[in-house]
Amino acid sequence: MATFGTLSDRLTETFRNLRNKGRLSAADVDGTVREIRRALLDADVALDVVKEFTGKVRERALSDEVNRALNPAQQVVQIVNEELIAILGGRQRRLEFAKQPPTVIMLAGLQGAGKTTLAGKLAKWLAKDGHTPLLVAADLQRPNAVQQLQVVGGQAGVAVYAPEPGNGVGDPIRVAQDGVRLAKDRQHDVVIIDTAGRLGVDAELMRQAGDIRRVTNPDEVLFVIDAMIGQDAVATARAFQEGVDFTGVVLTKLDGDARGGAALSVASVTGRPIMFASTGETLDAFEPFHPDRMASRILDLGDILTLIEQAQRAFDEEEARKVAEKMATDTFTLEDFLAQMQQLKKAGSIKSMLGMLPGAKGMREQLENFDEREITRTEAIIQSMTPAERRTPKLLNGSRRLRIARGSGTTVTEVNQLVQRFEQAAKMMRTVARGGVPNIPGMGPIPGARQKKQQPQKKSGSRSGNPAKRAQENAALAAGAGAKASSGGSSFGLGGGQAGGPSEEELAAMQKLLGR
């Protein structure tokens, strides 16, 4: 997650310096703890939390469990990981549902924290789990807050109760109370109440939030906090805890690039668990918060469990089996390729999923340069093909490729590159499906893999003993080979000369001319 990117880089670099040491002296431990303290303070983690954290790390790092370890550096990483999990809450805390529905969930927080969008994300997540949530528009203060909740509810596919227009009109306490009553009548098993926020903590905000809590008696009060607000996170959390109290915390904007360490302090300072994390702008960019997985991401140890869960939600098992059979029987087509890409998009941001792999920080530059719009362009190219062309790419001659490029808003070169990549990928997948080892460009032979014996190349050319005659015959052979190459055409049916059709440059020029 980008919010903790700088903190993660600093900690990873600190541990890298330990790896070359066979034994750790007290000076090594003190130096490491000093760097960890600086990294946490620079990331805006609360001072009290930093002191407690580094004190425990130092005490454990100087103990016998590290001195007797075969790999002391790895043991220190493990200690830091365990202490990070502790300040993040220790263990995951799930929503507690009411024994008698509906379960009432109240959202509280400052204006701009992302409560309204989060209400839609939470509702969609619950609906996927078989619940029937009702969103209640009790934020009647912020301009267009009611309309925004209605739009978000429509996108999430859930019901919205919004009897008042908002923009300063209406009684939010009565709306919240009526919303819970309506949910009982219409048999919604969860009610999510979106309340008003303020730019800062004030008496009016606390009074209104307290009144809504009193009349609705919520089962969960979730404090929504912007992960990028810095040291104000701790002060705001304490103020809400004293004024309204809450049962759990939700972190939003974890995909931002600011220092988000203060958010790490909230669970430790308030004693309330972080329950959910919002990781992007789309309604699917939302996940339950697992302290152990977040600690692993911060320390660049990866988050394979979350990655697997996202893939399982997005990919259909029966469809995957059919695709595997097609790969093994040479019937995998561009239509199948398109379907697989669309399923991959459902799993979420490709960049964020790659970031969950262990050691992903080493690929940071490549991840930052990864353009997710490339998938959309690829979809456009394939969707501009006819069903017959998707099933049989060999039909794609020069004129067809020009038509596809114009239809998808791309160039002929991009169409050619897609077809070439598809053919290479299909070939590799067929090899893997049959139990072989694919030949990956740029990689040498894989140890243990069977390699084809290369046949010695036969020398081509004249065998005449007469030097003049031999030179003449070799020149004739070279001329013949050149003529054969020029008339054969290039890959994808776009070869030069009249026999192979127009060249890529000619097609690109033609496309530019037609586009005027």
Stockholm file with secondary structure:
# STOCKHOLM 1.0

chainA/1-516         MATFGTLSDRLTETFRNLRNKGRLSAADVDGTVREIRRALLDADVALDVVKEFTGKVRERALSDEVNRALNPAQQVVQIVNEELIAILGGRQRRLEFAKQPPTVIMLAGLQGAGKTTLAGKLAKWLAKDGHTPLLVAADLQRPNAVQQLQVVGGQAGVAVYAPEPGNGVGDPIRVAQDGVRLAKDRQHDVVIIDTAGRLGVDAELMRQAGDIRRVTNPDEVLFVIDAMIGQDAVATARAFQEGVDFTGVVLTKLDGDARGGAALSVASVTGRPIMFASTGETLDAFEPFHPDRMASRILDLGDILTLIEQAQRAFDEEEARKVAEKMATDTFTLEDFLAQMQQLKKAGSIKSMLGMLPGAKGMREQLENFDEREITRTEAIIQSMTPAERRTPKLLNGSRRLRIARGSGTTVTEVNQLVQRFEQAAKMMRTVARGGVPNIPGMGPIPGARQKKQQPQKKSGSRSGNPAKRAQENAALAAGAGAKASSGGSSFGLGGGQAGGPSEEELAAMQKLLGR
#=GR chainA/1-516 SS CGGGHHHHHHHHHHHHTTTTCSSCCHHHHHHHHHHHHHHHHHTTCCHHHHHHHHHHHHHHHTSHHHHTCSSHHHHHHHHHHHHHHHHTTSSCCCCCCCSSSCEEEEEECCTTSCHHHHHHHHHHHHHHTTCCEEEEEECCSSTTHHHHHHHHHHHHTCEEECCSCBTTBSCHHHHHHHHHHHHHHTTCSEEEEEECCCSSCCHHHHHHHHHHHHHHCCSEEEEEEETTSTTHHHHHHHHHHHHTCCSEEEEECTTSSSCCHHHHHHHHHHCCCEEEEECSSSTTCEEECCHHHHHHHHTTCCCHHHHHHHHHHHSCHHHHHHHHHHHHTTCCCHHHHHHHHHHHHHTCCHHHHHTTSTTGGGGHHHHHHCCTHHHHHHHHHHHTSCHHHHHCGGGCCHHHHHHHHHHHTCCHHHHHHHHHHHHHHHHHHHHHHTTCCCCCTTCCCCTTCCCCCCCCCCCCSCCCSCHHHHHHHHHHHHHHHHHHHHHHCCGGGCCSHHHHCCCHHHHHHHHHHHTC
#=GC SS_cons         CGGGHHHHHHHHHHHHTTTTCSSCCHHHHHHHHHHHHHHHHHTTCCHHHHHHHHHHHHHHHTSHHHHTCSSHHHHHHHHHHHHHHHHTTSSCCCCCCCSSSCEEEEEECCTTSCHHHHHHHHHHHHHHTTCCEEEEEECCSSTTHHHHHHHHHHHHTCEEECCSCBTTBSCHHHHHHHHHHHHHHTTCSEEEEEECCCSSCCHHHHHHHHHHHHHHCCSEEEEEEETTSTTHHHHHHHHHHHHTCCSEEEEECTTSSSCCHHHHHHHHHHCCCEEEEECSSSTTCEEECCHHHHHHHHTTCCCHHHHHHHHHHHSCHHHHHHHHHHHHTTCCCHHHHHHHHHHHHHTCCHHHHHTTSTTGGGGHHHHHHCCTHHHHHHHHHHHTSCHHHHHCGGGCCHHHHHHHHHHHTCCHHHHHHHHHHHHHHHHHHHHHHTTCCCCCTTCCCCTTCCCCCCCCCCCCSCCCSCHHHHHHHHHHHHHHHHHHHHHHCCGGGCCSHHHHCCCHHHHHHHHHHHTC
//
